[in-house]
Amino acid sequence: MASPSTAVAGTVSSPSDVVALINKLGRLPRKANFLWYLILGGLFLDAYSNAALSAGLSPMVKELALTPGQVGLLTATAPAVAILFNPASGWLAARIGRVKPLLLAKLIGVAGALLTAYAGSFETVWAGRALVGVAYGIDFAVAMAMLAEYTPASLKGRLNLWQCVWYIATTSNLALTLICYKLGIGAEIWRWSVGSAAVIAGALFVLQMAFLVESPSWLAARGRLADAAQNLRRIYGFDAVPGERADTPAEVQQSIGFRQTGVLFRKPYLPRTMLSTLISLTQSMQYFAIGWYLPVISLAIFGEQFEKATVGSMIFNAAGIIGGAVSAYVGRRMGLRMSSAVGYAMAFVLLLVLGLGFGSLPTVLAFTVPFLFIFFHSAGPGANGKSIAALSYRSDIRTLGTGITGMLGSFGSVVGLYVFPLIKESMGLGPTIATLAVVPLLGLISCIVIKWDPTRSGIDPDDEVIDLLPAPVPATR
């Protein structure tokens, strides 16, 4: 087989030329594959940091004497802050590139983890979690966009692997917590849980600073054709050379910002933005119907001991690892929209069964139903909202699109953390789970009504000519 450098050559005059070269690949070369997983490592950190708090929440509450209101604020802080920094990071990455925001996120992640681990009061823990939310908000929007730009069309389904990585990270933190418990660390266990995230963030910062290469698509969109060609050679080994710059208005290329947000809600992007947002919103809400209560369900099934409950939670998360791994294959075979629809349909049925039968189901079903729910969630809509967003927009506004849709979708996490506990308090866990079956039903309807699927459209967003300037305001007399 010919090497990439001898098999692929071309001239780079625009982002679509970059995409065309990358799309000629049937697989990623070794260097590109390493960089791909190095970017994905940031999403591992995001999930790990989020799981770190829940794994050690009970001993933290006891040690710091936290009130229920303070606990609710702490658990909701990171996703709430991420809502603000999703679009901000998208704007930043559109202006200065992908690599610098990713490195910044790791440094902030280190600071947030250490501040939380050494905290002696609620206020300090809250500040640490706020920094974790900043890092999460920056990293997720940029990393997904960069993964999309590194990936040939034939492999776009592998973007869904972020969901598998998410559950691997969650399970890893649970495993660390269990090890700390076995070593008799006691009440300080939560400090080890959150502090370990600083080690991962620091290691990722060093590796990404040493090896990451700026996205050739973004460079081409900025008119930096020589740099784009050079990075194509560095990443893929292509024999790429810069060409004549395409006639894209320089003032638009150099000024991507929040004023371009309106283009996400105009044709042809409106259905894409709506679908990715609705999937992100409903999948995060439906996850909290089960995911947030996995420790409770685990205690009910495996017993009241901390060790057994933790192992039980790890078993449930294994369903997410399997589903996330399968989602890449299912997304490629069925398309992201249809695989989401199937996942929603199964989640709807499973939530009804678990909710209506909660407390009376046989032990086998009480275990099987939430296990299957996590599997179908992660194999379908759990991964697809962010993947659809990353694949639906042109290179110069891709991070803006993933940031804005990520912000809108993150509201589902905040709603889940604040509203669902209130419903549970008034109705009980079983009726709450049954009531929340309406969420995957709404997701299913969205997938049926909105027909967009970037893996089935045959459209390369970088070939689309879109006016990014704001619509003119009609003159008034």
C-alpha positions in Angstrom: 0.0 0.0 0.0 1.3 3.4 -0.9 2.1 5.8 1.9 -0.1 8.9 2.4 2.6 11.2 1.1 2.8 9.4 -2.3 -0.9 8.5 -2.5 -2.4 12.0 -1.8 -1.3 15.3 -3.3 -3.1 18.5 -3.9 -3.2 22.3 -3.9 -4.9 24.2 -1.0 -6.8 27.3 -2.0 -9.8 27.1 0.4 -11.2 25.0 3.3 -13.1 22.8 0.8 -9.7 21.8 -0.7 -8.5 20.7 2.7 -11.7 18.7 3.3 -11.4 17.1 -0.1 -7.9 15.9 0.6 -8.7 14.5 4.0 -11.8 12.8 2.6 -9.6 10.8 0.2 -8.4 8.8 3.2 -10.0 5.5 4.2 -8.3 5.5 7.5 -6.2 7.9 9.6 -2.4 7.6 9.4 -0.6 6.9 12.7 0.3 10.5 13.5 -3.3 11.8 12.7 -4.8 8.9 14.8 -2.5 9.8 17.8 -3.6 13.5 17.6 -7.2 12.5 17.2 -7.2 10.5 20.5 -5.1 13.2 22.2 -7.9 15.7 21.5 -10.4 13.2 22.7 -8.5 12.9 25.9 -9.8 16.4 26.8 -13.3 15.0 26.8 -12.2 12.3 29.1 -11.0 15.0 31.5 -14.3 16.8 31.2 -16.2 13.7 32.1 -13.8 12.7 34.9 -14.0 16.2 36.5 -17.8 16.1 36.4 -17.9 12.6 37.9 -15.3 13.4 40.6 -17.7 15.5 42.6 -20.6 13.0 42.6 -18.3 10.1 43.6 -17.2 11.8 46.8 -20.2 14.0 47.5 -21.5 12.2 50.6 -18.2 12.5 52.6 -17.8 16.1 51.4 -21.2 17.0 52.6 -20.4 15.5 56.1 -16.9 17.1 56.4 -18.0 20.6 55.3 -21.5 20.4 56.8 -23.2 21.5 53.6 -26.9 22.3 53.5 -29.1 20.8 50.8 -29.2 24.2 49.0 -25.4 24.3 48.9 -25.2 20.8 47.6 -27.7 21.7 44.8 -25.6 24.8 43.9 -22.4 22.8 43.8 -23.8 20.1 41.5 -25.3 22.6 39.1 -22.4 25.1 39.1 -20.2 23.4 36.4 -22.9 22.8 33.8 -24.4 26.3 34.5 -21.0 28.0 34.0 -20.4 25.8 30.9 -23.6 27.3 29.4 -21.8 30.7 29.3 -18.5 29.4 28.1 -19.7 27.1 25.3 -20.4 30.0 23.0 -17.6 32.1 24.3 -15.1 29.4 23.5 -16.7 28.9 20.1 -16.1 32.6 19.3 -12.6 32.4 20.7 -11.7 29.4 18.6 -13.1 31.0 15.5 -10.8 34.0 16.1 -7.5 32.5 17.4 -7.6 28.8 16.4 -8.4 25.5 18.1 -5.2 24.7 19.9 -4.8 27.7 22.2 -8.3 27.4 23.8 -7.7 23.7 24.4 -4.5 24.4 26.2 -6.2 27.2 28.2 -8.9 24.7 29.2 -6.4 22.3 30.7 -4.7 25.0 32.8 -8.1 26.2 34.1 -8.9 22.5 34.8 -5.8 22.1 36.9 -6.6 25.2 38.9 -10.2 24.2 39.5 -9.3 20.7 40.6 -6.6 21.8 43.0 -8.8 24.6 44.4 -11.6 22.1 45.1 -9.3 19.4 46.5 -7.7 21.8 49.1 -10.9 23.6 49.9 -11.9 24.2 53.5 -15.2 25.9 53.0 -18.3 25.8 50.7 -17.2 29.1 49.0 -13.8 27.6 48.0 -15.4 24.4 46.7 -17.9 26.5 44.7 -15.1 28.6 43.1 -13.2 25.4 42.2 -16.3 23.9 40.5 -16.9 27.2 38.7 -13.4 26.9 37.2 -14.2 23.3 36.2 -17.3 24.5 34.4 -15.2 27.1 32.5 -12.7 24.4 31.4 -15.6 22.1 30.4 -17.3 24.8 28.5 -14.2 25.8 26.6 -12.9 22.3 25.9 -16.1 20.5 24.7 -17.1 22.9 22.0 -13.6 23.3 20.5 -12.6 19.6 20.8 -15.7 18.3 19.0 -15.1 20.8 16.2 -11.5 19.9 15.8 -12.2 16.2 15.8 -14.7 16.8 13.0 -12.0 18.7 11.0 -9.4 16.0 11.5 -11.7 13.2 10.3 -12.4 12.0 6.8 -16.0 11.6 5.7 -15.9 7.8 5.7 -15.0 7.9 9.4 -17.3 10.6 10.7 -19.2 8.1 12.8 -16.2 7.8 15.1 -17.0 11.2 16.6 -19.5 9.3 18.7 -16.7 7.7 20.5 -16.7 10.7 22.8 -19.7 9.1 24.6 -17.8 5.9 25.2 -14.9 7.9 26.6 -17.3 9.8 28.8 -18.4 6.6 30.6 -14.9 5.2 30.7 -13.9 8.4 32.6 -16.8 8.1 35.0 -16.0 4.5 35.7 -12.3 5.3 36.2 -13.2 7.9 38.9 -15.5 5.4 40.6 -12.7 2.9 40.5 -10.3 5.4 42.1 -12.9 6.2 44.8 -13.3 2.5 45.5 -9.5 2.0 45.8 -9.3 5.0 48.2 -12.1 3.4 50.2 -10.3 0.1 50.4 -7.1 1.9 51.5 -9.0 3.4 54.4 -8.7 7.1 53.4 -12.0 7.8 55.0 -13.6 11.3 55.0 -10.8 12.7 52.8 -11.8 10.4 49.9 -13.5 13.3 48.0 -10.3 15.3 48.0 -8.5 12.4 46.2 -11.4 12.1 43.8 -11.4 15.7 42.7 -7.6 16.2 43.1 -6.8 13.4 40.7 -8.4 15.4 37.9 -5.6 18.0 38.3 -3.0 15.3 37.4 -4.9 14.3 34.3 -5.3 17.9 33.2 -1.6 18.6 33.8 -0.6 15.6 31.8 -2.9 16.5 28.9 -1.6 20.1 28.9 2.0 18.9 28.4 1.1 16.4 25.7 -1.2 18.7 23.8 1.2 21.6 24.0 4.0 19.3 22.6 2.1 17.5 19.9 -1.2 19.2 18.8 -1.2 20.7 15.3 -3.6 23.5 14.4 -6.6 22.6 12.2 -5.7 23.0 8.5 -9.4 23.8 7.8 -9.4 26.7 10.2 -6.1 28.0 8.7 -7.4 27.8 5.2 -10.6 29.6 6.3 -8.4 32.4 7.6 -6.5 32.6 4.3 -3.3 31.1 5.8 -2.8 28.7 2.9 0.9 28.0 3.4 0.3 27.1 7.1 -2.7 24.9 6.1 -0.6 23.0 3.5 2.3 22.6 6.0 0.0 21.2 8.7 -1.6 18.8 6.2 1.9 17.4 5.6 2.6 17.2 9.4 -0.6 15.5 10.3 -1.3 13.2 7.3 1.9 13.2 5.3 0.1 14.8 2.3 2.1 16.3 -0.5 0.1 19.5 -0.2 1.1 22.9 -1.6 -0.6 26.3 -1.2 -2.5 27.7 -4.1 -4.2 31.0 -4.9 -6.4 32.3 -2.2 -10.2 32.0 -3.0 -12.3 35.1 -3.3 -13.8 35.0 0.1 -14.3 38.5 1.5 -11.4 39.3 3.8 -13.5 41.3 6.1 -15.8 38.3 6.8 -12.9 35.9 7.2 -11.1 38.1 9.7 -14.1 39.0 11.8 -16.1 35.9 12.8 -17.8 36.8 16.1 -21.1 36.8 17.9 -22.7 38.9 15.2 -22.5 35.8 12.9 -24.6 33.8 15.4 -27.7 34.7 13.5 -26.6 32.6 10.5 -27.1 29.5 12.6 -30.8 30.3 12.7 -31.2 31.0 8.9 -31.3 28.6 6.0 -29.6 26.2 5.4 -28.4 26.0 9.0 -31.7 26.4 10.9 -32.9 22.7 10.8 -29.3 21.6 11.6 -29.2 23.9 14.6 -32.7 22.9 15.8 -32.0 19.2 15.5 -28.6 19.2 17.3 -30.0 21.5 20.0 -33.1 19.4 20.6 -31.1 16.2 20.8 -28.5 17.8 23.1 -31.3 19.2 25.3 -33.5 16.1 25.5 -30.7 13.6 25.9 -29.2 15.5 28.8 -32.6 15.7 30.5 -33.4 12.0 30.0 -30.0 11.0 31.3 -30.8 12.7 34.6 -33.9 10.7 34.9 -31.7 7.6 35.4 -28.0 8.6 35.5 -28.4 11.0 38.5 -30.2 8.3 40.5 -27.9 5.4 39.6 -26.4 5.4 43.1 -30.0 5.2 44.6 -31.0 2.4 42.2 -27.7 0.7 42.8 -28.2 0.8 46.6 -31.7 -0.6 46.2 -30.4 -3.5 44.1 -26.9 -4.2 45.5 -27.4 -3.3 49.2 -26.6 -0.3 51.4 -22.8 -0.9 51.6 -20.7 1.8 49.9 -18.5 -0.8 48.2 -21.4 -2.8 46.7 -23.2 0.4 45.6 -20.0 1.7 43.9 -19.4 -1.6 42.1 -23.1 -1.5 41.0 -22.7 2.0 39.6 -19.6 0.8 37.7 -21.6 -2.0 36.2 -24.3 0.4 35.0 -21.7 2.6 33.5 -20.3 -0.4 31.7 -23.5 -0.2 29.6 -22.6 3.3 28.6 -19.1 2.2 27.6 -20.5 -0.5 25.4 -23.2 1.7 24.0 -20.8 4.5 23.3 -18.5 2.2 21.4 -21.4 0.7 19.4 -22.7 4.2 18.6 -19.8 4.8 16.1 -20.9 1.7 14.2 -24.6 2.3 14.5 -24.2 6.0 13.5 -22.3 4.9 10.4 -24.9 2.2 9.4 -28.1 4.0 10.3 -27.2 7.6 10.3 -27.1 9.9 13.3 -30.7 11.0 13.1 -32.2 7.5 12.8 -29.9 6.0 15.5 -31.1 8.8 17.8 -34.7 8.0 17.0 -34.3 4.3 17.9 -32.5 5.2 21.1 -35.2 7.6 22.1 -37.9 5.0 21.4 -36.3 2.4 23.6 -35.6 5.0 26.3 -39.3 6.0 26.3 -40.4 2.4 26.8 -37.7 1.6 29.4 -38.5 4.7 31.5 -42.2 3.8 31.6 -41.4 0.3 32.7 -39.0 1.3 35.4 -41.1 4.2 36.6 -44.4 2.4 36.8 -42.8 -0.7 38.3 -40.3 0.9 40.6 -40.1 -0.9 43.9 -42.1 -3.9 42.6 -40.0 -5.2 39.7 -38.2 -8.5 40.1 -34.5 -8.0 40.9 -33.4 -9.1 37.4 -35.7 -6.5 35.7 -34.8 -3.8 38.3 -31.1 -4.3 37.1 -31.8 -5.0 33.4 -34.0 -2.0 32.7 -31.6 0.8 33.8 -28.7 -1.1 32.2 -30.5 -1.2 28.9 -31.6 2.4 29.3 -28.0 3.5 29.7 -27.0 1.3 26.7 -29.6 2.7 24.3 -29.0 6.3 25.5 -25.3 6.2 24.9 -25.6 4.2 21.6 -28.1 6.8 20.2 -29.0 10.3 21.3 -26.4 10.5 24.1 -23.6 10.9 21.5 -25.4 12.3 18.5 -26.4 15.9 19.4 -22.8 17.1 19.7 -21.6 15.0 16.7 -24.4 16.4 14.5 -23.4 20.0 15.5 -19.7 19.3 14.8 -20.5 18.0 11.3 -23.1 20.5 10.2 -21.3 23.8 9.9 -18.6 25.4 7.7 -15.0 25.4 9.1 -15.0 29.1 9.9 -18.1 29.0 12.0 -17.9 25.4 13.2 -16.8 26.2 16.7 -19.4 29.0 16.9 -22.1 26.5 15.9 -20.9 23.8 18.4 -20.6 26.4 21.1 -24.1 27.9 20.6 -25.9 24.5 20.3 -23.8 23.3 23.3 -25.0 26.2 25.3 -28.6 25.6 24.5 -28.3 21.9 25.1 -26.6 22.4 28.4 -29.9 23.9 29.8 -31.0 20.2 30.0 -28.4 19.5 32.6 -29.3 22.5 34.7 -33.0 21.7 34.4 -32.3 18.1 35.4 -30.2 19.1 38.5 -32.8 21.7 39.8 -36.2 20.6 38.6 -36.1 16.8 38.7 -35.2 16.7 42.5 -38.2 18.9 43.2 -40.5 16.6 41.2 -39.0 13.6 43.0 -39.6 15.3 46.4 -43.3 15.8 45.6 -44.1 12.6 43.6 -41.5 10.0 44.6 -38.8 8.4 42.4 -41.0 5.9 40.5 -43.7 8.4 39.3 -40.9 10.9 38.5 -39.1 8.5 36.2 -42.4 7.6 34.5 -43.3 11.2 34.0 -39.9 12.0 32.5 -40.6 9.4 29.8 -42.1 12.4 27.9 -38.6 13.7 27.4 -37.4 10.9 25.0 -40.8 11.1 23.4 -40.1 14.7 22.5 -36.7 13.7 21.2 -38.2 11.0 19.1 -40.7 13.4 17.5 -37.8 15.9 16.8 -35.9 13.2 14.9 -38.9 12.3 12.9 -39.9 15.8 12.0 -36.5 17.3 11.2 -34.9 15.3 8.4 -31.3 16.7 8.5 -28.5 14.1 8.9 -24.9 15.2 8.1 -23.8 11.6 7.4 -26.6 11.1 4.8 -27.0 14.5 3.2 -24.2 14.3 0.7 -23.4 17.9 1.5 -20.0 19.1 2.4 -20.6 22.3 4.5 -17.3 23.8 3.4 -18.6 23.7 -0.2 -21.6 25.8 0.7 -21.5 29.5 0.0 -23.2 31.3 2.9 -23.4 35.0 3.6 -22.0 35.4 7.1 -22.8 39.1 7.3 -25.8 40.1 9.4 -29.0 40.6 7.5 -29.3 44.3 6.6 -31.7 46.4 8.7 -34.5 48.0 6.6 -34.1 51.7 6.3 -36.6 53.8 8.2 -38.0 57.2 7.1 
